[in-house]
Amino acid sequence: MRGILASSIGVTCAAALALPLAPPATAAAARPAPTAEAATRAAVTDRPDVPGSTQSLPLRLLGHDRASGAAVHGLAPRAVRHFSLLGVIWDDPAAELHGRVQVRTRAAADGGWSDWQDVETHYTEHGADPGTPEAASGRVRGATAPLWVGESDGVEVRVRPEHGEPGAGSEAAGSGADGSGADGSGADGSGADSAAGASPGLPSGLRLELIDPGDAAAPLPAEAADARTSPMSAEATAASAANSSLVAPGATEIPALNAEQTRQELLTLRGTELTEEQRAKPYIGPRPAIVTRRGWGANESLREKQFVYTGKVKAAFVHHTASGSNYTCAQAPSLVRGFYRYHVRSLGWRDIGYNFLVDKCGRIYEGRAGGVAKAVKGAHTMGFNSNTTGIAVIGSYGSKKPSSSAQKAVARLTAWKLGLHGMNPRAKTYLKSGGGNLYRKGKKVRLNVISGHRDGFNTSCPGGKLYKKLGTVRSTAARYQGR
């Protein structure tokens, strides 16, 4: 079994961790050690009757890199309550984690441990614009991207400063017993009792967030998805009512329309705002099917109650979630619920940041609440959340190509969404920066109507492979609009 390995803080911790690293047959049946179980239970932040949960575990000093002397923070292997998504957060949202975050997880099904996986450390550029009420709420925290790992019941994590950071020394991976290069000073590998963040080069208050997205019924087929008969909370009723001009209350999916139906809907929704020429020949793509928040199982009690809108949608920013692409399309609603919980409970945002999400099979999901046909203000492109919409393709696309289904879905969605506001997907437009690391606050910037996140902020998002496909997305979306 891969789990029976020396940990990142040396061979001495193996004996102390015998229970979490037990063989699969034993680990699957045994309860976690009482101390780990009690600690984890205390870290769960939600009532047991609320679907889903978040375990928040402080990272500790594990030891120091044997070659460079760099402090290594993290958690030794341990049993935890079931989770499927994880991320690392810290106190100051303005602080950056200049280092490497790696995790291993234990599969709940067979007790096997995964290989080490890297977690994307740059994520706060997806947040609200500086100085806005959402950004200045006092609840916002810095964070890595979330990583989808599937249903797991054990975890190990290590965080080290990158080469050149204060206290980091030289890069020296691979000098430890398991290749981590860490040398722990305690029998349990903790090295110290203090929480992470005391070391130079790493932000303070490092915590590992383990997300259980909870269960939810799968979206109903379109022909049976007019409404659910189960009672809805006041928050769920409000979120559903925001789409009442498109579909019946309680619907789990907004059905697709053909071209003529979409043109008629446009006249109903925005007829008074259209010019005579636009009414005579509107350029808009057929409305695609969209899974509603009720369809993917949003717990509406998590988010803030009020919806926030912007003036109009002049551009769409395309993202990737950087959460890994190792998921099935049947799991996609669980990923969306996990992102939602991570954004709200762990990062302190008012709701999920993206306006829409798209899975690898081309299914489109409603993101931030307020109505898919309305100009809902998201938290997806720091500095350019006003007058835009944010679309995230679920997965990581730095080295992996996005599926043709996902590309087509982004084109269909932008053809419709931008068409509601008379925008040409192949054109450029001017946006005013709200402040970021590329453009100062107040600067008017000329951008593509369909842009990648990196066009508005210095980031690798949406990944090089997806970014290269945006030219095709623009031309396809324009064609759907009839241009």
N, C-alpha and C positions, 0 to 999 in steps of 0.2 A: 504493500500500500504506500502511495506517495506520501501519506500523512506521517509515516514513521520516519522522520528526518530530524536532524539537528536543527534547532530554530536559529533565527538570525542573531541571537545573542550568545550562541555557543552551545556546546554539547551539554553543559551542566544543567540547562533548563529542561532537558528531555525527561528526566525522572519526575520532576515536579509537575510536568504536564501530561502524565500518563493517561489520565481520564479523557481529556479532550482529544488525544491522539490515539485512542483505542482503535483496534481493528474494526472494520465496518459493521460486522454482525453485532458486536457488543455495543458500539457507539450508537447504532440506530435504536437499540432497545433501552439503553441505560439513560437515566435522568442525569442532567449535568451535575457536576459537583456542587454541593450546597452553597459554598462560598460564591462561585461564579453565578449560580442561579439567583441567589439573593441580590448580588450586585446588579445583575442584568434586570431583574424585576424592578429594582429601585430606579433604574435609568429609563424605563418605559414611560413615555410622556402622555399617554392617552388612556382613557378609561377602557376597561376590558369589553364594554358593550359597544364601543365605537369601532367599526371595521377599520383594520389597519393599525399600525403602531410605529413609533420611532424609538429606538434605543440609542441613547446618547452617552458615549463612553469617553472619558478624558484620556488623552494619550500621555504616556509617561516616558521618562528618559530610560532607554533600554541599555545604553552603554555608549562606547565610542568606537569609531572605525579603527581597526588595528593598525592600518597603514597611515591614515591621514590624521587621526585624532578627532575627526568630525563627530559631533554628537548625533546619535541615532535615537529618534523618538518613535514610539509606536505602542503596540500591544503584543505580548507574547500569545501564542495560540491558546484559544479559549473557546469553551462552549457558550453559546448564546441562544436566545429565542430565535425562532425562524425569521428570516429576512430574505429579500431578493435584490435589493438595490442598496448601494452604500455611497458615502462621500465623506470628505473631511472638511470641517468648518473651523473658523477661528473668530476671534472677537472683533477685530477692526476690518470693516469691509474695504477700506482704502489700502490695507496692507496686502502685499503679494507674497505668495509662498514661492520663493526662489529655491527650488529643490526638487526632489523626486519622491513621489508617494507610490508605494507598491503594496499590494494586498494578496493574500491567499485566502481562499474560502473552502469550507467543507460542505459537500453536497449532502442535503438532508436525506436524499433517497438511498445512497449507498455508503455514505461516510468517507468517500474518497476526497482527498485534498487536491485543489487545483494547483497549477503552476503559478508563479508570481505574475501578477498583472499590474501594469502601470495605470495610474489614475491621472487624467488630464488635470493639471493644476491651475490653469488659467480659465476662470469662469465668470468672475464678477462683471466682466464687460457685457454680459447679457442683462444686467440689471437696469433699474430705473435711472432716469436722467438726474444728474447732480442737482441738489437743491430742491427737488420736487418733494411733496409731502411723503411719498412712498419711500424715497431715498433717505429722508430726514426723520423717519419715524422713531429712530432709536432702537429699533428691533433688528435692523439689517446686519448680517454678518458676512465675512469673507468665506469663500468656499471653493472647493474643487468641483469639477463636473461630477455628476452622478455616474456610477458604473453599475450596469445590470449584471448580476452574477447568477441569477436563478435561485431557486429555493435552497437556502443554506442554513446550517445551524452551528457553524464554527468559523472563526476568523482570526487572521494574524495580519498585522500591518506594521510597516516601517516607513519613517520619514527622515530624510537626511538633507542638509543644505547642499546646493549645487556647488561645483568647483568655483572658487573665486569669491564665494560669500564669506563674510566674517565668521571665523570659527569653523569653516568648512575644511580647510587644509587642501590637500590634493585629492583628486578623484582616485579611489582605490577599491572598486567593486571586486568582490570575489576572494577576499582574504579571510573571510570567516569560514566556519565549518560548512555552512550551506551556501556560501558564495556571497553572503551579505557583507562580510568584512566587519561585523559588529562584535564587540567584546563586552559582554555584560558583567557587572560586578556582583550581582546578587544571584542567589540560587534560583530565583524565579525570573531572572533576566531583567528585572525592573531597573536595576542600576541606581535608582533613586526613587523617593516617594513623591517628589514634586511633579505637578502636571507639566505638560509640554509647554514650551514657549519661553523658557528662561534662557535658552541658547541663542546666541547671535545668529542672524540669518533666517530664523523661522519666526512667524507671527505668534503672538501669545494666545493662549486659550484653545489650543488644538484639541478637537474632539472628533471621534469617529461616529458618524450617523449611520445606523442600520435601519433600513426602511422595509417594513412589511406593508405592501400596498393593499392588503386585505382582499377579500373576495367580492365579486360583483357579478350579477348575471350578464351573460354575453349579450351584445346588441341583438335585437330581434330582426328577422328579415324585413326588408322594406315594406312588403305587402302587409305585414302584421304589426308594423311599428307605429301606428297612429297614436297610441297612448298606452301607458301602463295604468292599471286600475288600482295599484297600491297607493295609499295616501302619501302626499309629499309634504316635507317641511316647508316653512315659510320661505327659507332661503332657496330651496329647490324649486318652489313655485315661481319665485322671482326670476331665477336663472332660465327656467323654461319659458316664462312669459316674454322674455327678451327676444325670443324667436317666434312669437305668436303670429307675426305677419307672414311667416313662411310655413308653419306647421302647427298642428294641434298641440295644446298643452300636454306635457308628459311624454312627448314623443322621444324615442330613443335614436331616431335617425331622421334627418331632413332629406327627403328623396331627391333624386336627380330630376331635372327638367330638360325638355328639349329646347331648341333654339327659340321657337316661337313662344313657348310658355315663359321662357326667361325674359324675352322682350316685353311681354305683357306684364310680368311681375315688376320689371324695371319701371315701367310707366306708373304702376301702382305705388311703388315705394318712393320714387324720386321724380315723378312726372313734373311737378311744379318747379323743380330746380333745373330741368333740362332745357336746352335751347330748342328752337323749332327744328333745326337741322338734326339735333340728337334724337328728338322724338320721331322724326321721319326715318332716320337710319341710325339706330343706336349700335355702337360697337361693343358687344358684350358676349362673352362665351357662355354656353349653356351651363346652368348651375349644376355642379357635381353633387353627388350624395355626400352628406357630412354626418358623422356620428356625433350626437349631442353629448353634452356633459352627463346627462342622465344615462345615455347609452353606454359610456365608458365607466360609469359608476362613481362619479364625483361625490365626495362627502361635502356638501355645500356648507356645513357648519365650520369648516376649516378656514375659509376665506373671509375677507372683509365683506360686509353686507352691501355696501354701495358700489355701483358701477362708475367707472371713470371713462369719459369719452374725449376724443380729440376732434379737430375741425373736419378733416376729410382724409381719405386715403390717397396720397399722391405717389406712394412707392411701397414696394414689398421687399423686405429683407429676408434672405434665405439663410438658414442655419442648419447645422447638424447638432444633435444632442450630445455628441462626444461620449456616449454611454456604452459604446461597444455595439457590434452588429450581431452578436450571438444570441438572437432571440427568434422565436417563431411568431408568425402573424397572429396566431391565437393568443399569444402572450402580450400583444401590443397594448390592449386596454390596461393591463396590469402595469406596464411601463409608464403609461400616461398618468395613472393614479400615483405611481411612485414619484414621478417628476413633480406632480402637483403637491404632494405632501412634503417633498424635499424643499421646494421653493418656498412654501408657506411656513411650515413648522421649523425647518432647519435654517433657512436663509433669512426668514423674517419678511418675505415679500407679501403683498396683499392678496395675491392669487398666483396661479401658474403664470410664468412670464410670457410664453408664446401665445399668439392669437390662434394659431392652428398648428397641428402636428400631422405628419404623414408617415405611415409605416412602409416597410419594404415591399408590401403587396399592393401599395397604392391606395390604401384606405385613408380617408381624411377625417380628422378629429377636431371638434371644437375645443379651443384652448380657453383663454381668459374669458370669464363670464361677461355678458352684456349684450349678446346678440351677434350672430355671424355676419349679418348684413349691415351692421352698424360700425362706426369708426371707434372701436374700443381701443383705449390706450393701453399698450402692453408694457412689458419690461424685458426687452429682447436685444436691443441695440443701444447701449448707453450713448446718449447724445442725440439719438435720432428716433425716439419713441413717439414723438408728436407727428401727426399726419402720415403715419406709416402703419403697416401691418407686419407681423413677424411670423414666418412659417418655418418650422423645424422639421427636418427629415430625421426620423428616429434611427440612430446608429452613428458610427464613426467613419468618416470618409476622407481621411488623410491619405490612406494607401489603398482603400477599397472603393471600387466604383459603385455608385448608387444604382439600384435596379432601374430598368426602363419603366417599370410600373410606377415607381416613386417619382421619376422625372415627369412622366405624363400627368400624374396627379398634381404636382406643383404647377405645371402649365395650365391645367384645367382650372385649378383653384384661382390662380392669379388672373386668368382670362375673365373669370366671373367677378372676382372681388374688385379688381382694378376697373373693370368695365362698369361697375356700379357708380364709379366716380369719374367716368369719362377719360381714363388714363390709357395711353397706348403702351403696351409692354415693351415695344422696341425703342421707345423714346427715352429722353432724359428729362429730368425735372430738377428744380431747386428746392433744397431743404435747409432750414436754419438749424445749426448745431446747438444742442443743449449743453455742450461741453464734453470733451473726451480727450484721448491721447493722440488723435489725428487733427482735429479741428477745434479751435477755441470756441467758447460759448458765444453765440450770436453771429458767427460767420455763416454766410450763405454759401452752400456747397452744391455744385452741379453733379448729380449722380444718375445712374441708370434707374429707370422706373422699377426694374427688377434688379436688385443689387445683392451681392453677398455681404455677410456681416463684416468681412474684412475691408469692404469699401468705406465703411463708416467708422471703423475702429481698428487699431493695430492688433490683429488677432489672426490665428490660423483658421478660424471658423469661416466658412462651413466645411473645411477640409479641401485640400487641393483637387481631389477627384470630383467632388460635387461642384466646386467653383467652376471648373472647366466646362461643365455641362450647362451653365447658365445661359450661354449664347443660344443653345438649342432650345432651352426653356422659353426664352424671350420670343424667338421666331414661331415656336409652336403655339404659345399663348396668343400671339397676334393673329395667327391663322384661325384659332378657335373664335376669336372676336370678329372674324370676317374681314380682316384688313389685308 
